[in-house]
Amino acid sequence: MGESSLPGKRLNRIRPTIDTPFQINRRWWEQANRNLRVELWHHLCPEHQAVFANHLDIATIDWVDPETAEVTRMDGLEHLIREHCSRQRGYLHAGLPLVDAVFRAFLANGNTPLTPRQLASLLGRSAETILRTLAGREVYKGLQPVAE
């Protein structure tokens, strides 16, 4: 198995820029044999962390997009984060480590791709710093450029 096939390593086929879209790659979590649900639990607001102390207690739900009426299967924890926790005061705060702040931004927006430039405006951080972090050799929390 070559270095590029390891879950924590990035294939360096393209050189991302501050205008390259990124998102959370769910396949990375599976390939890295890591539990995304455990990570999601850590990003719940304190109220929901207490309610769902056992992160496996909430099931997958059917979510209806209010604009398109498209029904999508969604992890219940992700739904709670998107519809409640991410709307709480201080969810994205300056004291968060950069990777956690970026991860939370994607959880809050339903994992819609964002560029480092867009993330910078949301998080009040430097686009260049975000790019260096996301485009480095190590993949953090599945944050990768969007596959074409």
C-alpha positions in Angstrom: 0.0 0.0 0.0 1.5 3.3 -1.1 1.6 6.4 1.0 -1.1 8.1 -1.1 -3.6 5.3 -0.2 -3.3 5.8 3.5 -6.4 7.5 5.0 -4.4 10.2 6.8 -2.4 11.2 3.7 -3.5 13.3 0.9 -3.1 12.6 -2.8 -1.2 15.6 -4.3 -2.7 15.7 -7.7 -4.0 19.2 -7.6 -2.7 22.2 -5.8 -5.6 23.8 -4.0 -6.0 27.6 -3.9 -8.0 29.9 -1.6 -10.8 29.4 -4.2 -10.8 25.6 -4.2 -14.0 24.2 -2.6 -13.6 21.8 0.4 -16.0 19.8 2.4 -16.1 16.9 4.9 -15.3 13.7 3.0 -17.4 10.9 4.7 -15.5 8.2 2.9 -12.3 9.4 4.6 -13.9 8.6 8.0 -14.7 5.1 6.9 -11.3 4.5 5.3 -9.6 5.8 8.4 -11.7 3.5 10.5 -12.9 6.5 12.6 -16.3 7.0 14.1 -17.9 10.2 12.7 -20.8 10.0 15.2 -18.4 10.3 18.1 -16.9 13.4 16.5 -20.4 14.8 15.8 -21.3 14.3 19.5 -18.4 16.5 20.5 -19.8 19.3 18.3 -23.3 19.3 19.9 -24.2 22.2 22.1 -24.0 21.4 25.9 -27.8 20.9 26.1 -27.7 18.2 23.5 -24.5 16.6 24.8 -26.3 16.0 28.1 -29.5 14.7 26.4 -27.5 12.4 24.1 -24.8 11.3 26.5 -24.8 8.0 24.5 -24.2 9.3 21.0 -25.8 6.2 19.5 -29.2 7.0 20.9 -30.4 9.1 17.9 -31.2 7.5 14.6 -31.0 8.5 11.0 -33.9 10.7 10.0 -35.6 11.7 6.7 -34.9 15.4 6.2 -37.0 17.3 3.7 -35.2 20.2 2.0 -37.5 23.2 2.4 -36.6 24.7 -1.0 -36.6 21.6 -3.2 -38.8 19.2 -1.2 -36.1 16.6 -1.8 -36.0 13.9 0.9 -32.5 13.0 2.2 -31.5 10.4 4.8 -29.5 12.3 7.4 -27.8 11.4 10.7 -29.9 12.7 13.5 -26.9 14.2 15.3 -26.0 16.2 12.1 -29.6 17.4 12.0 -29.4 18.6 15.6 -26.2 20.4 14.9 -27.4 22.0 11.8 -30.9 23.0 13.0 -30.2 23.8 16.6 -26.7 23.7 18.0 -25.0 25.7 15.3 -27.6 28.5 15.9 -26.6 28.9 19.5 -24.6 31.9 20.6 -20.9 31.1 20.6 -21.1 27.9 18.5 -18.4 29.3 16.2 -16.1 31.3 18.5 -12.6 32.7 18.2 -11.2 30.3 20.8 -11.9 27.2 18.7 -9.0 25.5 17.1 -9.0 26.2 13.4 -9.8 22.7 12.3 -12.7 22.5 14.7 -14.0 25.9 13.5 -13.9 24.7 9.9 -15.5 21.4 10.7 -18.3 23.2 12.6 -18.8 25.6 9.6 -19.4 22.6 7.4 -21.7 20.9 9.9 -23.7 24.2 10.2 -24.2 24.5 6.4 -25.1 20.9 5.7 -21.6 20.1 4.3 -22.1 22.4 1.3 -18.6 23.0 -0.2 -16.9 26.2 0.8 -13.6 27.7 -0.3 -10.9 28.9 2.2 -11.9 32.4 1.1 -15.5 31.8 2.1 -14.5 30.1 5.3 -12.3 33.1 6.2 -15.2 35.4 5.9 -17.4 33.1 8.1 -14.7 32.5 10.7 -12.8 35.7 10.8 -9.5 33.9 10.1 -7.0 34.2 7.3 -7.9 32.4 4.0 -4.2 31.6 3.5 -3.9 30.0 7.0 -7.1 28.0 6.3 -5.7 26.9 3.0 -2.3 25.9 4.5 -4.1 23.8 7.1 -6.6 22.1 4.8 -4.2 21.5 1.9 -1.3 20.3 4.0 0.1 16.7 4.0 -2.2 15.6 6.8 -6.0 15.3 6.4 -7.8 16.6 9.4 -11.3 15.3 10.2 -11.9 14.4 6.6 -11.7 18.0 5.4 -10.6 17.7 1.8 -11.0 19.4 -1.6 -14.3 18.4 -3.3 -13.8 15.5 -5.7 -14.5 16.5 -9.3 
